[in-house]
């Protein structure tokens, strides 16, 4: 399993207000998309999310998004180490992802860039 990096998940009240700050901070333009009623802007290592409180409550439980080379392999490694895959792998706008609960109870999203 090869970890390529991590993305910090940030829930914000107003995406339009937050995006310019994070674009200046990260030195790049936001990639925007919608997912399950939540508006998302990916800026550098930040994933900004705004939407209904019920959706954000679920998203806040995920500590971070970990970029990996291959989600299928990652699922096998995580399971072998005692983690529990609770969702996925599934296709996303950017590739595939899965959600896993580590033995300590932490929840992470793992994502790759495969189409």
C-alpha positions in Angstrom: 0.0 0.0 0.0 1.5 3.3 -1.1 0.3 6.5 0.7 0.7 9.5 -1.6 -0.6 12.3 0.7 -3.4 13.5 2.9 -6.3 16.0 2.5 -7.6 17.9 5.5 -11.4 18.0 5.6 -12.9 21.4 6.6 -16.7 21.9 7.1 -17.6 25.6 6.4 -20.8 27.5 6.7 -20.3 29.5 3.5 -18.3 27.9 0.7 -18.3 31.1 -1.4 -16.7 33.1 1.5 -14.2 30.3 2.4 -12.9 29.4 -1.0 -11.0 32.7 -1.8 -9.1 32.5 1.5 -8.0 28.9 0.9 -7.1 29.6 -2.7 -4.7 32.4 -1.5 -3.4 30.2 1.3 -2.8 27.2 -0.9 -1.7 29.2 -4.0 -4.1 27.5 -6.4 -7.6 27.4 -7.8 -10.4 25.3 -6.3 -11.8 22.3 -8.0 -15.5 22.3 -7.3 -18.1 19.5 -7.3 -21.3 18.4 -5.5 -21.7 15.1 -3.7 -24.8 13.9 -1.9 -26.2 17.4 -1.4 -22.9 18.8 -0.2 -20.9 21.4 -2.1 -17.2 20.6 -2.2 -14.1 22.6 -3.1 -10.7 20.9 -3.3 -7.9 23.5 -2.8 -4.4 22.2 -2.3 -4.4 19.9 0.7 -7.8 21.2 1.9 -11.2 19.7 1.1 -13.9 22.4 1.9 -17.4 21.1 2.4 -20.7 23.0 2.9 -24.3 21.7 3.0 -27.1 20.5 5.2 -26.1 20.0 8.8 -27.2 16.4 8.8 -24.8 15.6 6.0 -21.9 17.6 7.6 -22.4 15.7 10.9 -21.5 12.5 9.1 -18.6 14.1 7.2 -17.1 15.5 10.4 -16.6 11.9 11.7 -14.0 11.3 9.0 -10.6 12.5 10.3 -8.9 12.9 6.9 -8.8 11.7 3.3 -5.7 9.7 2.5 -4.5 9.5 -1.1 -3.3 6.1 -2.1 -2.0 4.5 -5.2 -4.6 1.7 -5.3 -7.8 1.5 -3.2 -8.3 -2.2 -3.7 -4.8 -3.0 -2.4 -5.4 -0.5 0.5 -8.6 -2.3 1.5 -6.7 -5.6 1.7 -3.8 -4.1 3.8 -6.2 -2.3 6.1 -8.2 -5.5 6.7 -5.1 -7.5 7.3 -4.0 -4.9 9.9 -7.3 -5.1 11.8 -9.2 -2.2 10.3 -12.8 -2.5 9.2 -13.8 -1.3 5.7 -17.3 0.1 6.2 -18.0 1.5 2.7 -16.5 1.0 -0.8 -14.6 0.8 -2.8 -16.9 3.0 -4.9 -16.4 5.3 -7.9 -16.2 9.1 -7.2 -15.8 12.1 -9.5 -12.0 11.8 -9.1 -11.4 8.0 -8.9 -12.4 5.4 -6.2 -12.7 5.6 -2.5 -13.4 3.5 0.6 -14.1 4.3 4.2 -12.4 2.4 7.0 -12.5 2.4 10.8 -9.0 1.8 12.3 -8.7 -0.4 15.4 -8.5 2.8 17.6 -11.9 3.9 16.3 -10.6 6.7 13.9 -12.5 6.9 10.6 -10.6 7.7 7.4 -11.4 7.9 3.7 -8.9 6.4 1.3 -9.0 7.5 -2.3 -7.1 6.8 -5.5 -7.2 8.5 -8.9 -8.2 5.5 -11.0 -11.1 6.0 -13.3 
